[in-house]
Amino acid sequence: MKLNILYFAWVRERVGHSQETVETDAATVADLVVELLQRDEGCAAAFADMSAICVAVDQELGELTTHLKDSYEVAFFPPMTGG
Amino acid sequence: MVARVQEAAFDFSAEVNTFQAKVKSAGALVTFTGIVRDDSGSLDHMFIEHYPAMTEAALQKIETQAIAKFGLEDALVIHRYGMLTPGETIMMVATAARHRKDAFAGADYLMDYLKSRAPFWKKEISKDHTEWVQSKATDEAALAAWSREPEA
């Protein structure tokens, strides 16, 4: 399936870009992270500590175990600092 | 209920007047304003990034929860993004309720959730140093405290 992936804040800076489309068979967010980790050094640096990263699937907050079936967008970012 | 995300500055007084004019049955109106703070004395800018496709929906969800939990008459959230300077207004919330306790608690609840459940990220930019603002353990503790509280 085609997935739109977005990165924000320091995750974006480490990965090196803010958006990309990937072709993947990942069943869960965790599977997708494993694929991204193996790709290049930027992703490896961004995803080195998954406890420091949040995820949203189709614009709803999710978790590593969230399923990606029929999803169209996954976003990775640090804990939010609004207000 | 209004949730607005914008780059431009807003007129706090005009927003409060418009909000107040709509809530005829409220006896209490509470507002909070967040301002760019310069702790080090050397902050040039605060850059605020957000997730455009998600931000307004996230704000509306938090407002809906606050309105239901405290029986608010209405709520307003305006949050800016982009490059701001110290002293500039980042955001505001307003809550209206029949009585002050619910209006205060509603505003407090909105702020606790906006801090760690609305997709904004702040970066402090000084001449010789830039740093993403980190979330604090106390932010999550504040949310946990709300969910422990018995329903009113």
gemmi code that builds the backbone of each chain (N, CA, C; Angstrom):
import gemmi

chains = {
    "A": [
        ("MET", (0.850, -1.200, 0.000), (0.000, 0.000, 0.000), (0.879, 1.241, 0.000)),
        ("LYS", (0.296, 2.320, -0.490), (1.008, 3.601, -0.488), (0.669, 4.352, 0.801)),
        ("LEU", (1.705, 4.843, 1.470), (1.493, 5.590, 2.719), (2.176, 6.946, 2.624)),
        ("ASN", (1.452, 7.962, 3.019), (2.031, 9.287, 3.125), (2.638, 9.392, 4.528)),
        ("ILE", (3.930, 9.708, 4.608), (4.579, 9.813, 5.924), (5.038, 11.244, 6.160)),
        ("LEU", (4.695, 11.751, 7.337), (5.058, 13.126, 7.699), (5.966, 13.106, 8.923)),
        ("TYR", (6.892, 14.054, 8.974), (7.781, 14.191, 10.127), (7.730, 15.633, 10.614)),
        ("PHE", (7.751, 15.789, 11.943), (7.700, 17.141, 12.507), (8.829, 17.357, 13.514)),
        ("ALA", (9.161, 18.647, 13.703), (10.120, 19.120, 14.713), (11.468, 18.395, 14.559)),
        ("TRP", (12.084, 17.943, 15.666), (13.436, 17.367, 15.507), (13.417, 16.026, 14.785)),
        ("VAL", (12.291, 15.358, 14.752), (12.228, 14.119, 13.959), (12.417, 14.483, 12.476)),
        ("ARG", (11.744, 15.541, 12.055), (11.879, 16.033, 10.677), (13.342, 16.421, 10.369)),
        ("GLU", (13.961, 17.125, 11.325), (15.338, 17.565, 11.109), (16.305, 16.382, 10.982)),
        ("ARG", (16.073, 15.342, 11.794), (16.981, 14.182, 11.735), (16.749, 13.349, 10.483)),
        ("VAL", (15.486, 13.177, 10.102), (15.183, 12.394, 8.900), (15.673, 13.146, 7.659)),
        ("GLY", (15.565, 14.474, 7.691), (16.083, 15.279, 6.587), (15.026, 15.802, 5.639)),
        ("HIS", (13.772, 15.398, 5.830), (12.679, 15.968, 5.020), (11.369, 15.863, 5.802)),
        ("SER", (10.360, 16.586, 5.325), (9.126, 16.682, 6.106), (8.042, 15.716, 5.630)),
        ("GLN", (8.212, 15.190, 4.409), (7.116, 14.374, 3.876), (7.651, 13.429, 2.815)),
        ("GLU", (7.067, 12.252, 2.731), (7.422, 11.319, 1.648), (6.291, 10.305, 1.478)),
        ("THR", (6.279, 9.669, 0.322), (5.324, 8.588, 0.102), (6.118, 7.300, -0.017)),
        ("VAL", (5.718, 6.296, 0.758), (6.425, 5.009, 0.682), (5.446, 3.903, 0.281)),
        ("GLU", (5.997, 2.903, -0.348), (5.232, 1.698, -0.687), (5.627, 0.666, 0.364)),
        ("THR", (4.654, 0.173, 1.126), (4.997, -0.705, 2.244), (3.920, -1.751, 2.491)),
        ("ASP", (4.347, -2.867, 3.087), (3.386, -3.895, 3.509), (3.296, -3.941, 5.027)),
        ("ALA", (3.842, -2.926, 5.701), (3.861, -2.915, 7.166), (2.442, -3.067, 7.723)),
        ("ALA", (2.304, -3.974, 8.676), (0.977, -4.219, 9.265), (0.693, -3.251, 10.406)),
        ("THR", (1.761, -2.839, 11.087), (1.595, -1.931, 12.231), (2.607, -0.797, 12.130)),
        ("VAL", (2.443, 0.198, 13.008), (3.399, 1.304, 13.076), (4.795, 0.760, 13.378)),
        ("ALA", (4.880, -0.206, 14.291), (6.183, -0.777, 14.659), (6.868, -1.383, 13.435)),
        ("ASP", (6.117, -2.092, 12.591), (6.692, -2.677, 11.364), (7.237, -1.580, 10.457)),
        ("LEU", (6.486, -0.491, 10.356), (6.903, 0.624, 9.499), (8.194, 1.245, 10.030)),
        ("VAL", (8.275, 1.396, 11.349), (9.482, 1.981, 11.962), (10.688, 1.099, 11.668)),
        ("VAL", (10.530, -0.218, 11.742), (11.634, -1.143, 11.456), (12.118, -0.944, 10.014)),
        ("GLU", (11.172, -0.783, 9.102), (11.541, -0.541, 7.689), (12.318, 0.773, 7.538)),
        ("LEU", (11.814, 1.816, 8.190), (12.439, 3.137, 8.062), (13.833, 3.159, 8.704)),
        ("LEU", (13.950, 2.490, 9.866), (15.215, 2.432, 10.610), (16.340, 1.891, 9.749)),
        ("GLN", (16.003, 0.898, 8.928), (17.041, 0.216, 8.140), (17.444, 1.005, 6.901)),
        ("ARG", (16.715, 2.086, 6.627), (16.885, 2.747, 5.348), (18.128, 3.634, 5.260)),
        ("ASP", (18.286, 4.528, 6.216), (19.460, 5.418, 6.166), (19.804, 5.947, 7.557)),
        ("GLU", (20.906, 6.666, 7.635), (21.402, 7.128, 8.940), (20.469, 8.141, 9.587)),
        ("GLY", (19.852, 8.990, 8.764), (18.948, 10.004, 9.293), (17.783, 9.363, 10.023)),
        ("CYS", (17.181, 8.360, 9.384), (16.060, 7.658, 10.011), (16.528, 6.917, 11.255)),
        ("ALA", (17.718, 6.302, 11.167), (18.248, 5.574, 12.321), (18.403, 6.523, 13.510)),
        ("ALA", (18.885, 7.748, 13.240), (19.070, 8.732, 14.317), (17.715, 9.190, 14.863)),
        ("ALA", (16.755, 9.376, 13.955), (15.442, 9.864, 14.380), (14.712, 8.835, 15.242)),
        ("PHE", (14.837, 7.560, 14.849), (14.052, 6.513, 15.515), (14.856, 5.714, 16.530)),
        ("ALA", (16.028, 6.221, 16.916), (16.891, 5.478, 17.839), (16.183, 5.203, 19.162)),
        ("ASP", (15.435, 6.173, 19.646), (14.738, 5.996, 20.933), (13.246, 6.196, 20.707)),
        ("MET", (12.534, 5.094, 20.501), (11.110, 5.203, 20.177), (10.273, 5.717, 21.352)),
        ("SER", (10.851, 5.656, 22.562), (10.087, 6.168, 23.707), (9.997, 7.697, 23.644)),
        ("ALA", (10.852, 8.302, 22.779), (10.861, 9.770, 22.675), (9.986, 10.257, 21.528)),
        ("ILE", (9.302, 9.324, 20.838), (8.564, 9.693, 19.633), (7.079, 9.339, 19.759)),
        ("CYS", (6.250, 10.243, 19.245), (4.809, 9.992, 19.189), (4.424, 9.726, 17.734)),
        ("VAL", (3.264, 9.113, 17.561), (2.810, 8.804, 16.207), (1.330, 9.142, 16.073)),
        ("ALA", (0.960, 9.590, 14.887), (-0.457, 9.759, 14.568), (-0.731, 8.968, 13.290)),
        ("VAL", (-1.826, 8.227, 13.287), (-2.232, 7.466, 12.103), (-3.537, 8.072, 11.602)),
        ("ASP", (-3.516, 8.503, 10.359), (-4.665, 9.202, 9.782), (-5.141, 10.338, 10.689)),
        ("GLN", (-4.173, 11.069, 11.227), (-4.406, 12.289, 12.001), (-5.064, 12.073, 13.361)),
        ("GLU", (-4.965, 10.817, 13.840), (-5.392, 10.506, 15.214), (-4.170, 9.935, 15.935)),
        ("LEU", (-3.966, 10.333, 17.210), (-2.827, 9.804, 17.951), (-2.910, 8.287, 18.022)),
        ("GLY", (-1.777, 7.634, 17.794), (-1.733, 6.177, 17.806), (-0.570, 5.678, 18.629)),
        ("GLU", (-0.259, 4.391, 18.462), (0.847, 3.776, 19.184), (1.605, 2.857, 18.239)),
        ("LEU", (2.694, 2.279, 18.745), (3.481, 1.370, 17.905), (2.646, 0.180, 17.431)),
        ("THR", (1.667, -0.187, 18.240), (0.852, -1.368, 17.917), (-0.323, -1.041, 16.987)),
        ("THR", (-0.518, 0.240, 16.672), (-1.655, 0.626, 15.821), (-1.533, -0.011, 14.432)),
        ("HIS", (-2.631, -0.605, 13.973), (-2.644, -1.271, 12.667), (-2.747, -0.255, 11.534)),
        ("LEU", (-2.128, -0.580, 10.424), (-2.075, 0.359, 9.296), (-2.974, -0.051, 8.135)),
        ("LYS", (-3.789, -1.066, 8.352), (-4.657, -1.525, 7.257), (-5.566, -0.364, 6.803)),
        ("ASP", (-5.537, -0.078, 5.508), (-6.359, 0.978, 4.903), (-6.001, 2.395, 5.361)),
        ("SER", (-4.872, 2.553, 6.048), (-4.464, 3.898, 6.468), (-3.841, 4.635, 5.284)),
        ("TYR", (-3.863, 5.966, 5.350), (-3.269, 6.739, 4.266), (-2.144, 7.654, 4.747)),
        ("GLU", (-2.108, 7.963, 6.058), (-1.109, 8.917, 6.524), (-0.593, 8.561, 7.918)),
        ("VAL", (0.731, 8.544, 8.047), (1.356, 8.313, 9.352), (2.297, 9.484, 9.624)),
        ("ALA", (2.207, 10.032, 10.829), (3.086, 11.156, 11.191), (3.900, 10.784, 12.424)),
        ("PHE", (5.181, 11.126, 12.409), (6.065, 10.896, 13.557), (6.543, 12.241, 14.093)),
        ("PHE", (6.536, 12.388, 15.403), (6.939, 13.660, 16.001), (7.304, 13.480, 17.469)),
        ("PRO", (8.034, 14.457, 18.045), (8.335, 14.402, 19.479), (7.064, 14.696, 20.283)),
        ("PRO", (7.120, 14.443, 21.598), (5.982, 14.844, 22.436), (5.609, 16.305, 22.164)),
        ("MET", (4.309, 16.575, 22.143), (3.824, 17.890, 21.730), (4.075, 18.936, 22.823)),
        ("THR", (4.282, 20.172, 22.382), (4.524, 21.270, 23.337), (3.685, 22.483, 22.938)),
        ("GLY", (2.379, 22.306, 23.017), (1.476, 23.409, 22.701), (1.274, 24.333, 23.892)),
        ("GLY", (0.376, 25.265, 23.741), (0.020, 26.166, 24.838), (0.922, 27.374, 24.910)),
    ],
    "B": [
        ("MET", (-18.620, 26.987, 19.735), (-17.267, 26.501, 19.975), (-16.369, 26.915, 18.813)),
        ("VAL", (-15.257, 27.548, 19.145), (-14.335, 28.002, 18.100), (-12.936, 27.448, 18.388)),
        ("ALA", (-12.298, 26.869, 17.377), (-10.899, 26.450, 17.468), (-10.205, 26.994, 16.228)),
        ("ARG", (-9.282, 27.907, 16.440), (-8.643, 28.552, 15.291), (-7.131, 28.428, 15.375)),
        ("VAL", (-6.511, 28.106, 14.247), (-5.057, 28.022, 14.174), (-4.621, 29.016, 13.113)),
        ("GLN", (-3.743, 29.925, 13.466), (-3.380, 30.975, 12.511), (-1.973, 31.488, 12.749)),
        ("GLU", (-1.380, 32.039, 11.694), (-0.031, 32.601, 11.825), (-0.098, 34.041, 12.346)),
        ("ALA", (-1.122, 34.757, 11.924), (-1.228, 36.180, 12.246), (-1.544, 36.413, 13.729)),
        ("ALA", (-1.161, 37.573, 14.216), (-1.523, 37.984, 15.566), (-3.036, 38.187, 15.629)),
        ("PHE", (-3.592, 38.121, 16.833), (-5.028, 38.370, 16.980), (-5.252, 39.428, 18.053)),
        ("ASP", (-6.429, 40.023, 18.008), (-6.789, 41.082, 18.946), (-7.538, 40.451, 20.121)),
        ("PHE", (-6.828, 40.290, 21.239), (-7.384, 39.597, 22.404), (-8.717, 40.213, 22.845)),
        ("SER", (-8.754, 41.532, 22.981), (-9.969, 42.195, 23.481), (-11.152, 41.952, 22.555)),
        ("ALA", (-10.915, 42.072, 21.256), (-12.001, 41.869, 20.295), (-12.509, 40.428, 20.350)),
        ("GLU", (-11.582, 39.490, 20.515), (-11.976, 38.073, 20.582), (-12.835, 37.811, 21.822)),
        ("VAL", (-12.416, 38.389, 22.956), (-13.167, 38.178, 24.197), (-14.555, 38.810, 24.092)),
        ("ASN", (-14.628, 40.009, 23.516), (-15.930, 40.676, 23.368), (-16.872, 39.870, 22.482)),
        ("THR", (-16.361, 39.344, 21.379), (-17.178, 38.532, 20.477), (-17.656, 37.277, 21.185)),
        ("PHE", (-16.724, 36.660, 21.937), (-17.059, 35.430, 22.674), (-18.133, 35.712, 23.718)),
        ("GLN", (-17.953, 36.780, 24.468), (-18.904, 37.112, 25.537), (-20.289, 37.419, 24.978)),
        ("ALA", (-20.328, 38.073, 23.812), (-21.615, 38.452, 23.223), (-22.457, 37.236, 22.841)),
        ("LYS", (-21.785, 36.098, 22.621), (-22.493, 34.883, 22.186), (-23.024, 34.057, 23.346)),
        ("VAL", (-22.493, 34.265, 24.560), (-22.865, 33.388, 25.676), (-23.798, 34.109, 26.644)),
        ("LYS", (-25.036, 34.168, 26.276), (-26.029, 34.949, 27.024), (-26.302, 34.397, 28.432)),
        ("SER", (-26.200, 33.066, 28.588), (-26.618, 32.477, 29.861), (-25.462, 32.291, 30.839)),
        ("ALA", (-24.252, 32.708, 30.444), (-23.088, 32.512, 31.317), (-23.008, 33.610, 32.369)),
        ("GLY", (-22.577, 33.205, 33.578), (-22.345, 34.191, 34.625), (-20.867, 34.368, 34.881)),
        ("ALA", (-20.040, 33.553, 34.202), (-18.600, 33.598, 34.434), (-17.852, 33.381, 33.131)),
        ("LEU", (-16.818, 34.180, 32.945), (-15.980, 34.038, 31.748), (-14.528, 34.105, 32.201)),
        ("VAL", (-13.763, 33.052, 31.864), (-12.349, 32.999, 32.237), (-11.503, 32.977, 30.969)),
        ("THR", (-10.411, 33.738, 30.965), (-9.498, 33.687, 29.820), (-8.084, 33.386, 30.295)),
        ("PHE", (-7.325, 32.763, 29.414), (-5.900, 32.553, 29.640), (-5.165, 32.984, 28.381)),
        ("THR", (-4.033, 33.647, 28.539), (-3.212, 34.058, 27.403), (-1.804, 33.515, 27.583)),
        ("GLY", (-1.277, 32.855, 26.566), (0.098, 32.357, 26.600), (1.000, 33.305, 25.827)),
        ("ILE", (2.143, 33.650, 26.430), (3.038, 34.662, 25.870), (4.434, 34.071, 25.708)),
        ("VAL", (5.150, 34.461, 24.662), (6.534, 33.993, 24.474), (7.393, 34.552, 25.608)),
        ("ARG", (7.986, 33.635, 26.369), (8.768, 34.015, 27.544), (10.258, 33.888, 27.219)),
        ("ASP", (11.032, 34.826, 27.728), (12.471, 34.801, 27.478), (13.195, 34.588, 28.800)),
        ("ASP", (13.423, 33.319, 29.161), (14.061, 33.000, 30.442), (15.542, 33.368, 30.452)),
        ("SER", (16.193, 33.185, 29.303), (17.649, 33.362, 29.263), (18.048, 34.824, 29.073)),
        ("GLY", (17.116, 35.633, 28.613), (17.446, 37.023, 28.315), (18.074, 37.183, 26.941)),
        ("SER", (18.252, 36.058, 26.217), (18.907, 36.142, 24.902), (18.066, 35.522, 23.788)),
        ("LEU", (16.782, 35.244, 24.079), (15.926, 34.616, 23.074), (15.573, 35.612, 21.962)),
        ("ASP", (15.841, 35.225, 20.732), (15.484, 36.086, 19.598), (14.080, 35.759, 19.089)),
        ("HIS", (13.814, 34.467, 18.917), (12.525, 34.056, 18.373), (12.059, 32.748, 18.997)),
        ("MET", (10.753, 32.548, 18.944), (10.222, 31.224, 19.196), (9.500, 30.784, 17.927)),
        ("PHE", (9.944, 29.652, 17.369), (9.324, 29.109, 16.162), (8.333, 28.040, 16.587)),
        ("ILE", (7.111, 28.148, 16.104), (6.084, 27.159, 16.446), (5.651, 26.433, 15.181)),
        ("GLU", (5.890, 25.125, 15.198), (5.519, 24.266, 14.070), (4.238, 23.524, 14.446)),
        ("HIS", (3.414, 23.171, 13.453), (2.238, 22.364, 13.782), (1.913, 21.418, 12.639)),
        ("TYR", (0.905, 20.598, 12.838), (0.514, 19.553, 11.884), (-0.823, 19.996, 11.298)),
        ("PRO", (-0.777, 20.787, 10.216), (-1.979, 21.479, 9.744), (-3.214, 20.590, 9.584)),
        ("ALA", (-3.023, 19.396, 9.047), (-4.191, 18.544, 8.779), (-4.845, 18.040, 10.061)),
        ("MET", (-4.115, 18.108, 11.161), (-4.606, 17.512, 12.405), (-4.955, 18.539, 13.472)),
        ("THR", (-4.334, 19.708, 13.418), (-4.383, 20.625, 14.560), (-5.791, 21.065, 14.940)),
        ("GLU", (-6.562, 21.553, 13.969), (-7.892, 22.070, 14.328), (-8.786, 20.979, 14.888)),
        ("ALA", (-8.720, 19.793, 14.292), (-9.534, 18.679, 14.785), (-9.128, 18.316, 16.213)),
        ("ALA", (-7.814, 18.351, 16.489), (-7.339, 18.031, 17.838), (-7.842, 19.066, 18.843)),
        ("LEU", (-7.810, 20.344, 18.447), (-8.293, 21.406, 19.342), (-9.789, 21.248, 19.605)),
        ("GLN", (-10.539, 20.936, 18.533), (-11.997, 20.774, 18.693), (-12.324, 19.614, 19.625)),
        ("LYS", (-11.540, 18.544, 19.506), (-11.774, 17.369, 20.353), (-11.559, 17.736, 21.835)),
        ("ILE", (-10.478, 18.479, 22.101), (-10.168, 18.881, 23.478), (-11.261, 19.824, 24.002)),
        ("GLU", (-11.714, 20.733, 23.156), (-12.788, 21.656, 23.566), (-14.087, 20.901, 23.861)),
        ("THR", (-14.423, 19.959, 23.004), (-15.651, 19.176, 23.202), (-15.607, 18.446, 24.537)),
        ("GLN", (-14.426, 17.884, 24.855), (-14.261, 17.185, 26.137), (-14.451, 18.153, 27.303)),
        ("ALA", (-13.854, 19.340, 27.201), (-13.930, 20.317, 28.292), (-15.369, 20.790, 28.492)),
        ("ILE", (-16.059, 21.038, 27.385), (-17.447, 21.516, 27.469), (-18.315, 20.471, 28.156)),
        ("ALA", (-18.113, 19.208, 27.786), (-18.917, 18.132, 28.384), (-18.570, 17.932, 29.858)),
        ("LYS", (-17.276, 17.947, 30.184), (-16.835, 17.629, 31.545), (-17.268, 18.687, 32.555)),
        ("PHE", (-17.240, 19.960, 32.141), (-17.533, 21.032, 33.099), (-18.847, 21.756, 32.807)),
        ("GLY", (-19.605, 21.225, 31.860), (-20.886, 21.849, 31.535), (-20.729, 23.291, 31.084)),
        ("LEU", (-19.678, 23.554, 30.293), (-19.422, 24.930, 29.846), (-20.503, 25.371, 28.860)),
        ("GLU", (-20.771, 26.649, 28.875), (-21.699, 27.216, 27.886), (-21.003, 27.261, 26.519)),
        ("ASP", (-19.711, 27.578, 26.543), (-18.963, 27.655, 25.290), (-17.463, 27.717, 25.616)),
        ("ALA", (-16.643, 27.481, 24.594), (-15.191, 27.576, 24.755), (-14.583, 28.118, 23.476)),
        ("LEU", (-13.449, 28.785, 23.641), (-12.743, 29.375, 22.507), (-11.249, 29.055, 22.646)),
        ("VAL", (-10.639, 28.608, 21.547), (-9.187, 28.415, 21.533), (-8.632, 29.055, 20.271)),
        ("ILE", (-7.623, 29.891, 20.422), (-6.900, 30.429, 19.265), (-5.413, 30.148, 19.519)),
        ("HIS", (-4.750, 29.531, 18.559), (-3.333, 29.178, 18.739), (-2.571, 29.589, 17.489)),
        ("ARG", (-1.473, 30.296, 17.691), (-0.670, 30.750, 16.537), (0.467, 29.780, 16.233)),
        ("TYR", (1.001, 29.891, 15.028), (2.199, 29.149, 14.645), (3.108, 30.116, 13.874)),
        ("GLY", (4.321, 29.645, 13.578), (5.265, 30.486, 12.827), (6.312, 31.095, 13.736)),
        ("MET", (6.913, 32.186, 13.283), (8.026, 32.810, 13.997), (7.521, 33.947, 14.879)),
        ("LEU", (7.674, 33.792, 16.190), (7.203, 34.811, 17.133), (8.390, 35.390, 17.900)),
        ("THR", (8.200, 36.555, 18.482), (9.272, 37.176, 19.264), (8.831, 37.267, 20.731)),
        ("PRO", (9.805, 37.377, 21.663), (9.459, 37.445, 23.084), (8.432, 38.548, 23.356)),
        ("GLY", (7.468, 38.236, 24.196), (6.421, 39.194, 24.532), (5.189, 39.052, 23.654)),
        ("GLU", (5.322, 38.379, 22.515), (4.152, 38.199, 21.634), (3.200, 37.148, 22.203)),
        ("THR", (1.929, 37.315, 21.887), (0.925, 36.357, 22.330), (0.955, 35.119, 21.435)),
        ("ILE", (1.082, 33.952, 22.066), (1.090, 32.683, 21.321), (-0.331, 32.186, 21.116)),
        ("MET", (-1.103, 32.228, 22.185), (-2.413, 31.601, 22.134), (-3.323, 32.129, 23.235)),
        ("MET", (-4.611, 31.823, 23.127), (-5.540, 32.149, 24.208), (-6.628, 31.091, 24.294)),
        ("VAL", (-7.171, 30.929, 25.483), (-8.405, 30.162, 25.629), (-9.393, 31.039, 26.390)),
        ("ALA", (-10.663, 30.795, 26.148), (-11.712, 31.421, 26.944), (-12.769, 30.366, 27.219)),
        ("THR", (-13.294, 30.405, 28.422), (-14.380, 29.487, 28.773), (-15.504, 30.300, 29.396)),
        ("ALA", (-16.722, 29.879, 29.139), (-17.888, 30.530, 29.741), (-18.732, 29.458, 30.409)),
        ("ALA", (-19.154, 29.771, 31.642), (-19.991, 28.826, 32.393), (-20.967, 29.631, 33.241)),
        ("ARG", (-21.934, 28.931, 33.833), (-22.877, 29.643, 34.709), (-22.133, 30.191, 35.924)),
        ("HIS", (-21.184, 29.375, 36.450), (-20.471, 29.783, 37.667), (-18.955, 29.722, 37.459)),
        ("ARG", (-18.226, 30.461, 38.296), (-16.793, 30.634, 38.055), (-15.982, 29.353, 38.184)),
        ("LYS", (-16.361, 28.455, 39.118), (-15.527, 27.262, 39.333), (-15.398, 26.431, 38.066)),
        ("ASP", (-16.517, 26.250, 37.367), (-16.480, 25.469, 36.128), (-15.697, 26.210, 35.042)),
        ("ALA", (-15.838, 27.535, 35.005), (-15.108, 28.314, 33.995), (-13.601, 28.223, 34.236)),
        ("PHE", (-13.171, 28.343, 35.510), (-11.748, 28.217, 35.841), (-11.239, 26.809, 35.547)),
        ("ALA", (-11.986, 25.808, 36.034), (-11.546, 24.420, 35.850), (-11.505, 24.068, 34.363)),
        ("GLY", (-12.488, 24.556, 33.610), (-12.525, 24.288, 32.168), (-11.314, 24.865, 31.456)),
        ("ALA", (-10.923, 26.086, 31.840), (-9.758, 26.724, 31.218), (-8.476, 25.975, 31.589)),
        ("ASP", (-8.393, 25.549, 32.842), (-7.229, 24.805, 33.327), (-7.097, 23.470, 32.572)),
        ("TYR", (-8.223, 22.800, 32.417), (-8.271, 21.521, 31.700), (-7.864, 21.709, 30.231)),
        ("LEU", (-8.419, 22.728, 29.607), (-8.071, 23.019, 28.205), (-6.568, 23.218, 28.061)),
        ("MET", (-5.974, 23.998, 28.966), (-4.541, 24.283, 28.871), (-3.698, 23.032, 29.088)),
        ("ASP", (-4.097, 22.202, 30.070), (-3.339, 20.967, 30.314), (-3.344, 20.075, 29.075)),
        ("TYR", (-4.492, 19.974, 28.410), (-4.581, 19.115, 27.229), (-3.921, 19.741, 26.002)),
        ("LEU", (-4.045, 21.068, 25.869), (-3.395, 21.749, 24.744), (-1.886, 21.566, 24.780)),
        ("LYS", (-1.336, 21.541, 25.998), (0.112, 21.417, 26.178), (0.660, 20.128, 25.591)),
        ("SER", (-0.065, 19.021, 25.784), (0.544, 17.756, 25.347), (-0.317, 16.896, 24.424)),
        ("ARG", (-1.488, 17.422, 23.982), (-2.302, 16.648, 23.042), (-2.678, 17.435, 21.788)),
        ("ALA", (-2.165, 18.634, 21.654), (-2.388, 19.398, 20.426), (-1.056, 19.426, 19.676)),
        ("PRO", (-1.056, 19.106, 18.375), (0.205, 18.901, 17.651), (0.948, 20.198, 17.294)),
        ("PHE", (1.538, 20.794, 18.346), (2.401, 21.968, 18.186), (3.771, 21.628, 18.777)),
        ("TRP", (4.800, 22.207, 18.180), (6.158, 22.040, 18.703), (6.848, 23.395, 18.690)),
        ("LYS", (7.491, 23.731, 19.830), (8.140, 25.033, 19.966), (9.649, 24.885, 19.892)),
        ("LYS", (10.278, 25.823, 19.192), (11.737, 25.838, 19.122), (12.226, 27.221, 19.538)),
        ("GLU", (13.145, 27.242, 20.489), (13.712, 28.512, 20.941), (14.952, 28.818, 20.113)),
        ("ILE", (14.977, 30.024, 19.563), (16.071, 30.409, 18.669), (16.794, 31.630, 19.230)),
        ("SER", (18.082, 31.432, 19.572), (18.933, 32.545, 20.007), (20.074, 32.663, 19.019)),
        ("LYS", (20.860, 33.709, 19.153), (21.964, 33.938, 18.202), (22.888, 32.733, 18.085)),
        ("ASP", (23.251, 32.162, 19.247), (24.249, 31.092, 19.205), (23.681, 29.731, 19.614)),
        ("HIS", (22.354, 29.640, 19.681), (21.801, 28.381, 20.179), (20.348, 28.213, 19.734)),
        ("THR", (20.010, 27.041, 19.213), (18.595, 26.751, 18.961), (18.256, 25.422, 19.616)),
        ("GLU", (17.064, 25.354, 20.176), (16.698, 24.142, 20.904), (15.191, 23.916, 20.889)),
        ("TRP", (14.770, 22.688, 20.592), (13.347, 22.351, 20.691), (12.954, 22.294, 22.155)),
        ("VAL", (11.851, 22.899, 22.476), (11.348, 22.864, 23.849), (10.893, 21.429, 24.138)),
        ("GLN", (11.335, 20.907, 25.279), (10.972, 19.530, 25.629), (9.731, 19.503, 26.501)),
        ("SER", (8.944, 18.451, 26.284), (7.783, 18.267, 27.162), (8.304, 17.871, 28.540)),
        ("LYS", (7.471, 18.071, 29.557), (7.895, 17.758, 30.919), (7.058, 16.601, 31.464)),
        ("ALA", (7.642, 15.873, 32.382), (6.916, 14.764, 33.010), (5.661, 15.292, 33.699)),
        ("THR", (5.736, 16.537, 34.200), (4.592, 17.116, 34.898), (3.417, 17.347, 33.942)),
        ("ASP", (3.701, 17.495, 32.620), (2.617, 17.689, 31.647), (1.731, 16.441, 31.608)),
        ("GLU", (2.372, 15.268, 31.543), (1.608, 14.019, 31.507), (0.924, 13.771, 32.856)),
        ("ALA", (1.623, 14.151, 33.943), (1.051, 13.966, 35.280), (-0.240, 14.779, 35.421)),
        ("ALA", (-0.262, 15.964, 34.799), (-1.447, 16.823, 34.878), (-2.638, 16.143, 34.193)),
        ("LEU", (-2.381, 15.493, 33.057), (-3.473, 14.803, 32.358), (-3.966, 13.611, 33.175)),
        ("ALA", (-3.004, 12.893, 33.765), (-3.375, 11.729, 34.581), (-4.251, 12.157, 35.753)),
        ("ALA", (-3.943, 13.330, 36.317), (-4.724, 13.829, 37.457), (-6.172, 14.102, 37.046)),
        ("TRP", (-6.369, 14.640, 35.827), (-7.737, 14.899, 35.365), (-8.510, 13.598, 35.196)),
        ("SER", (-7.836, 12.554, 34.724), (-8.580, 11.320, 34.480), (-8.841, 10.551, 35.768)),
        ("ARG", (-8.079, 10.883, 36.823), (-8.345, 10.258, 38.132), (-9.527, 10.917, 38.832)),
        ("GLU", (-9.755, 12.176, 38.460), (-10.790, 12.936, 39.155), (-12.175, 12.331, 38.914)),
        ("PRO", (-12.975, 12.162, 39.972), (-14.318, 11.614, 39.754), (-15.147, 12.564, 38.891)),
        ("GLU", (-16.031, 11.979, 38.082), (-16.883, 12.806, 37.225), (-17.770, 13.699, 38.077)),
        ("ALA", (-17.881, 14.946, 37.683), (-18.701, 15.898, 38.453), (-20.182, 15.566, 38.294)),
    ],
}
model = gemmi.Model(1)
for chain_id, residues in chains.items():
    chain = gemmi.Chain(chain_id)
    for i, (resn, *xyz) in enumerate(residues, 1):
        res = gemmi.Residue()
        res.name, res.seqid = resn, gemmi.SeqId(i, " ")
        for name, pos in zip(("N", "CA", "C"), xyz):
            atom = gemmi.Atom()
            atom.name, atom.element = name, gemmi.Element(name[0])
            atom.pos, atom.b_iso = gemmi.Position(*pos), 0.0
            res.add_atom(atom)
        chain.add_residue(res)
    model.add_chain(chain)
structure = gemmi.Structure()
structure.add_model(model)
structure.setup_entities()
